[in-house]
């Protein structure tokens, strides 16, 4: 194994825990807190699941390659290659749906299409099924594989079938989504920063919150496109009978894997709500570890008079099943519940 390959193996081993822990925390924070269960956040959970699956697949594949055991490499590499294509397709499709959803929420808030945002579960199921079917040719095309240093090496890579398929993949899953994302966020940026706005305090707060969310999503989408662009360059070089330099090939794989790790960090830097719920999850984990069985207590913080009055005015009581408007009051009173 070359020095470059060993460096990539160590990079993968060191960043995999960050991928696993970070994306699991994203899923836990959104699914545990009612106030975080928005359509956009459900899509971010879907993106976290895809990133988590990609990181686990890469780590598992590397460990299998390092084991030096007799193995049916053709079957393993086909399955691993198919799974990686699926996770990549789900990620870019999710980012595209997020940009379209934000476009209708900000630019055309009164459009009928904006009413479809709540159908998160149905949209995600259809998305996964469509990507699973669309990427199925990677299982059936007659490509041969062999064991590499840390990944599967493809043989007979110059076949017309492979060229046609990957041209189609690059257009459908990189070029077109990038154009859609660019258009949607350019319109969103113009609407939030350049278009005339009302001077009310409520509208100013809403615009500020939307600006923060737009900034975060632009960063996430940009990092994804740049990371996968290098991989597409390597694939195009191979398709045109050009051998990609090993440093470029290794760097492209490292960028893609790093992209699956940085999203939770970006959420923490740009979202105050995410940071607050992350602290709550960490505090609850610490309490569960330090408390003795049979003597577990929950520290309750007293609500201010203003917060209690706000809860009464809203006509909701923070007991049992709560509404979204009252969720933040319940979190402050009993953060670990």
C-alpha positions as CSV (number, residue, x, y, z in Angstrom):
1,X,0.0,0.0,0.0
2,X,1.4,3.4,-1.0
3,X,1.9,6.3,1.4
4,X,-1.1,8.1,-0.1
5,X,-3.3,5.1,0.4
6,X,-2.2,4.7,4.1
7,X,-3.0,8.4,4.6
8,X,-6.5,8.0,3.3
9,X,-7.1,5.0,5.4
10,X,-6.1,6.9,8.6
11,X,-8.2,9.9,7.5
12,X,-11.2,7.6,7.0
13,X,-10.7,6.0,10.4
14,X,-10.4,9.3,12.2
15,X,-13.4,11.0,10.5
16,X,-15.8,8.1,10.6
17,X,-16.7,8.6,14.3
18,X,-17.5,12.3,13.6
19,X,-19.8,11.2,10.8
20,X,-21.6,8.6,12.9
21,X,-22.0,10.7,16.0
22,X,-22.8,14.0,14.2
23,X,-25.5,12.6,11.9
24,X,-27.1,10.5,14.6
25,X,-27.4,13.6,16.8
26,X,-29.0,15.5,13.9
27,X,-31.7,12.8,13.6
28,X,-32.2,12.6,17.4
29,X,-32.6,16.4,17.8
30,X,-35.2,16.7,15.0
31,X,-37.2,13.6,15.9
32,X,-37.1,14.2,19.7
33,X,-38.3,17.9,19.7
34,X,-41.7,18.8,18.3
35,X,-40.6,22.4,17.6
36,X,-37.9,21.1,15.2
37,X,-40.3,18.9,13.2
38,X,-40.6,21.0,10.1
39,X,-40.6,19.9,6.5
40,X,-37.1,21.4,6.0
41,X,-35.7,19.6,9.1
42,X,-37.2,16.3,8.0
43,X,-35.3,16.7,4.7
44,X,-32.2,17.5,6.7
45,X,-32.8,14.2,8.6
46,X,-33.0,12.4,5.3
47,X,-29.7,14.0,4.2
48,X,-28.1,13.0,7.5
49,X,-29.3,9.4,7.0
50,X,-27.8,9.3,3.5
51,X,-24.5,10.8,4.8
52,X,-24.4,8.3,7.6
53,X,-25.0,5.4,5.2
54,X,-22.3,6.6,2.9
55,X,-19.8,7.0,5.8
56,X,-20.6,3.5,7.1
57,X,-20.3,1.9,3.6
58,X,-17.0,3.5,3.0
59,X,-15.6,2.5,6.3
60,X,-17.0,-1.1,6.0
61,X,-15.6,-1.4,2.5
62,X,-12.2,-0.2,3.6
63,X,-12.1,-2.7,6.5
64,X,-13.1,-5.5,4.2
65,X,-10.3,-4.6,1.8
66,X,-7.8,-4.5,4.6
67,X,-8.8,-7.9,5.9
68,X,-7.1,-9.7,3.0
69,X,-9.6,-12.5,3.1
70,X,-10.8,-14.6,0.1
71,X,-14.0,-12.9,-1.1
72,X,-16.3,-12.7,-4.0
73,X,-15.1,-9.3,-4.9
74,X,-17.4,-8.9,-8.0
75,X,-20.5,-9.4,-5.9
76,X,-19.3,-7.3,-3.0
77,X,-18.1,-4.4,-5.2
78,X,-21.3,-4.3,-7.2
79,X,-23.4,-4.1,-4.0
80,X,-21.1,-1.5,-2.5
81,X,-21.0,0.5,-5.7
82,X,-24.8,0.4,-5.9
83,X,-25.3,1.5,-2.3
84,X,-22.9,4.4,-2.8
85,X,-24.7,5.6,-5.9
86,X,-28.0,5.4,-4.0
87,X,-26.8,7.5,-1.1
88,X,-25.2,10.1,-3.4
89,X,-28.4,10.3,-5.5
90,X,-30.6,10.7,-2.3
91,X,-28.3,13.4,-1.0
92,X,-28.4,15.6,-4.1
93,X,-32.1,15.0,-4.6
94,X,-32.8,16.0,-1.0
95,X,-30.8,19.2,-1.4
96,X,-32.7,20.0,-4.6
97,X,-36.1,19.5,-2.8
98,X,-34.9,21.7,0.1
99,X,-34.0,24.5,-2.3
100,X,-37.4,24.2,-4.1
101,X,-39.3,24.2,-0.8
102,X,-37.4,27.3,0.4
103,X,-38.1,29.0,-2.9
104,X,-41.9,28.5,-2.5
105,X,-41.7,29.5,1.2
106,X,-39.8,32.7,0.6
107,X,-40.4,33.8,-3.0
108,X,-43.9,32.5,-3.5
109,X,-45.4,31.9,-0.1
110,X,-49.0,32.0,-1.3
111,X,-48.5,29.5,-4.0
112,X,-50.5,26.2,-3.8
113,X,-47.3,24.3,-4.1
114,X,-46.3,25.6,-0.7
115,X,-49.1,23.6,0.8
116,X,-47.4,20.3,-0.2
117,X,-44.5,20.9,2.2
118,X,-46.2,18.9,4.9
119,X,-46.2,15.6,2.9
120,X,-42.7,14.9,4.1
121,X,-43.0,11.1,4.7
122,X,-44.6,10.4,1.3
123,X,-42.1,12.6,-0.6
124,X,-39.2,10.8,1.1
125,X,-40.5,7.3,0.5
126,X,-41.0,8.1,-3.2
127,X,-37.6,9.7,-3.4
128,X,-35.8,6.6,-2.0
129,X,-37.8,4.2,-4.2
130,X,-37.1,6.3,-7.3
131,X,-33.3,6.4,-6.6
132,X,-33.2,2.7,-5.8
133,X,-34.7,2.0,-9.2
134,X,-32.7,4.6,-11.1
135,X,-29.4,3.3,-9.8
136,X,-30.1,-0.3,-10.4
137,X,-28.1,-0.5,-13.7
138,X,-24.9,-0.6,-11.5
139,X,-26.0,-4.1,-10.4
140,X,-26.8,-5.5,-13.8
141,X,-24.3,-4.0,-16.3
142,X,-21.5,-6.4,-17.1
143,X,-18.7,-4.7,-15.3
144,X,-15.8,-6.5,-13.6
145,X,-14.1,-5.5,-10.4
146,X,-10.9,-6.3,-8.6
147,X,-9.6,-5.6,-5.1
148,X,-7.7,-2.4,-4.7
149,X,-5.7,-0.9,-1.9
150,X,-8.8,0.6,-0.1
151,X,-11.6,0.4,-2.7
152,X,-13.0,-1.6,-5.6
153,X,-11.2,-1.1,-8.9
154,X,-13.4,-1.3,-12.0
155,X,-12.2,-3.3,-15.1
156,X,-13.5,-2.8,-18.7
157,X,-14.2,0.8,-17.9
158,X,-14.2,2.0,-21.5
159,X,-17.4,0.2,-22.5
160,X,-20.0,2.4,-24.3
161,X,-22.6,1.3,-21.7
162,X,-20.6,2.7,-18.9
163,X,-19.8,5.9,-20.7
164,X,-23.5,6.5,-21.6
165,X,-24.7,5.7,-18.1
166,X,-22.3,7.9,-16.3
167,X,-22.9,10.8,-18.7
168,X,-26.6,10.4,-17.8
169,X,-25.8,10.2,-14.1
170,X,-23.7,13.4,-14.2
171,X,-26.3,15.4,-16.1
172,X,-29.3,14.2,-14.0
173,X,-27.6,14.1,-10.6
174,X,-25.1,17.0,-10.7
175,X,-25.6,19.4,-13.6
176,X,-29.4,19.8,-13.5
177,X,-29.7,19.8,-9.6
178,X,-26.9,22.4,-9.5
179,X,-28.7,24.6,-11.9
180,X,-32.0,24.3,-9.9
181,X,-30.2,24.9,-6.6
182,X,-28.4,28.0,-8.0
183,X,-31.6,29.4,-9.4
184,X,-33.7,28.9,-6.3
185,X,-31.1,30.3,-3.9
186,X,-30.3,33.3,-6.1
187,X,-34.0,34.2,-6.1
188,X,-34.2,33.6,-2.4
189,X,-31.2,35.8,-1.7
190,X,-32.6,38.6,-3.9
191,X,-36.0,38.4,-2.1
192,X,-34.5,38.4,1.4
193,X,-31.7,40.9,0.9
194,X,-32.7,43.1,-2.0
195,X,-36.5,43.2,-2.4
196,X,-38.4,45.9,-0.5
197,X,-39.8,44.6,2.9
198,X,-42.4,45.7,5.3
199,X,-41.2,47.6,8.4
200,X,-43.1,45.6,11.1
201,X,-41.2,44.0,13.9
202,X,-42.7,40.6,13.3
203,X,-41.8,40.7,9.6
204,X,-38.2,41.8,10.4
205,X,-37.8,38.9,12.8
206,X,-39.2,36.4,10.2
207,X,-36.8,37.8,7.5
208,X,-33.8,37.5,9.9
209,X,-34.7,33.9,10.6
210,X,-35.1,33.1,7.0
211,X,-31.8,34.7,6.1
212,X,-30.0,32.5,8.6
213,X,-31.6,29.4,7.3
214,X,-30.9,30.4,3.7
215,X,-27.2,31.0,4.6
216,X,-26.9,27.6,6.2
217,X,-28.5,25.8,3.3
218,X,-26.4,27.6,0.7
219,X,-23.2,26.6,2.5
220,X,-24.4,22.9,2.8
221,X,-25.4,22.8,-0.9
222,X,-22.2,24.5,-2.1
223,X,-19.9,22.1,-0.1
224,X,-21.8,19.1,-1.5
225,X,-21.5,20.3,-5.1
226,X,-17.8,21.1,-4.9
227,X,-17.1,17.8,-3.1
228,X,-18.8,15.7,-5.8
229,X,-17.6,17.8,-8.6
230,X,-14.0,16.5,-8.1
231,X,-15.3,12.9,-8.2
232,X,-17.1,13.6,-11.5
233,X,-13.9,15.1,-12.9
234,X,-12.1,11.8,-12.1
235,X,-14.9,9.8,-13.6
236,X,-14.9,11.8,-16.8
237,X,-11.1,11.4,-17.1
238,X,-11.5,7.6,-16.8
239,X,-14.4,7.6,-19.3
240,X,-12.2,9.4,-21.9
241,X,-9.4,6.8,-21.5
242,X,-7.3,9.1,-19.2
243,X,-5.8,7.6,-16.1
244,X,-6.6,9.9,-13.1
245,X,-3.6,10.7,-10.9
246,X,-3.7,8.9,-7.6
247,X,-3.5,12.1,-5.6
248,X,-6.5,13.5,-7.4
249,X,-8.5,10.3,-7.0
250,X,-7.7,10.0,-3.3
251,X,-8.4,13.7,-2.8
252,X,-11.8,13.4,-4.4
253,X,-12.7,10.5,-2.2
254,X,-11.5,12.3,0.9
255,X,-13.6,15.4,0.0
256,X,-16.7,13.4,-0.5
257,X,-16.2,11.6,2.9
258,X,-15.5,14.9,4.6
259,X,-18.7,16.4,3.2
260,X,-20.7,13.7,5.0
261,X,-19.1,14.8,8.3
262,X,-19.3,18.6,8.2
263,X,-23.1,19.1,7.9
264,X,-23.7,18.7,11.7
265,X,-21.0,21.2,12.4
266,X,-22.6,23.7,9.9
267,X,-25.9,23.3,11.6
268,X,-24.3,24.1,15.0
269,X,-22.6,27.2,13.7
270,X,-25.7,28.6,11.9
271,X,-28.7,27.5,14.0
272,X,-29.2,28.7,17.5
273,X,-32.1,26.3,17.9
274,X,-29.9,23.3,16.9
275,X,-27.2,24.4,19.4
276,X,-29.8,24.7,22.2
277,X,-31.3,21.3,21.5
278,X,-27.8,19.8,21.2
279,X,-26.9,21.1,24.7
280,X,-30.2,19.6,26.0
281,X,-29.3,16.2,24.5
282,X,-25.8,16.3,25.9
283,X,-27.0,17.4,29.4
284,X,-29.6,14.6,29.4
285,X,-26.9,12.0,28.5
286,X,-24.7,13.3,31.3
287,X,-27.6,13.1,33.8
288,X,-28.5,9.5,32.7
289,X,-24.9,8.4,33.2
290,X,-24.4,10.1,36.6
291,X,-27.7,9.3,38.2
292,X,-28.1,6.2,40.3
293,X,-30.9,3.7,39.7
294,X,-33.9,4.4,41.9
295,X,-32.7,7.9,42.7
296,X,-33.1,9.7,39.4
297,X,-34.2,13.2,39.6
298,X,-34.9,15.8,36.9
299,X,-33.8,19.3,37.4
300,X,-36.6,21.7,36.6
301,X,-35.9,25.3,35.8
302,X,-38.6,27.8,36.8
303,X,-40.5,29.6,34.1
304,X,-40.5,33.3,34.1
305,X,-43.8,35.2,34.6
306,X,-43.7,36.3,31.0
307,X,-43.3,32.7,29.7
308,X,-46.2,31.4,31.9
309,X,-48.4,34.3,30.8
310,X,-47.6,33.6,27.2
311,X,-48.5,30.0,27.6
312,X,-51.9,31.0,29.3
313,X,-52.7,33.5,26.6
314,X,-52.1,30.9,23.9
315,X,-54.7,28.8,25.5
316,X,-52.4,25.7,25.7
317,X,-51.1,23.9,28.8
318,X,-47.7,22.2,28.8
319,X,-48.8,18.8,30.0
320,X,-48.7,15.5,28.3
321,X,-49.0,15.9,24.5
322,X,-48.2,19.5,23.5
323,X,-48.6,21.7,20.5
324,X,-45.7,23.2,18.6
325,X,-46.4,26.7,20.0
326,X,-46.0,25.5,23.6
327,X,-43.1,23.1,23.0
328,X,-40.3,25.5,23.9
329,X,-41.9,26.2,27.3
330,X,-42.0,22.5,28.0
331,X,-38.4,22.0,27.0
332,X,-37.3,24.7,29.4
333,X,-39.3,23.2,32.2
334,X,-38.3,19.6,31.6
335,X,-35.4,19.5,29.1
336,X,-34.8,15.7,29.4
337,X,-38.4,14.5,29.1
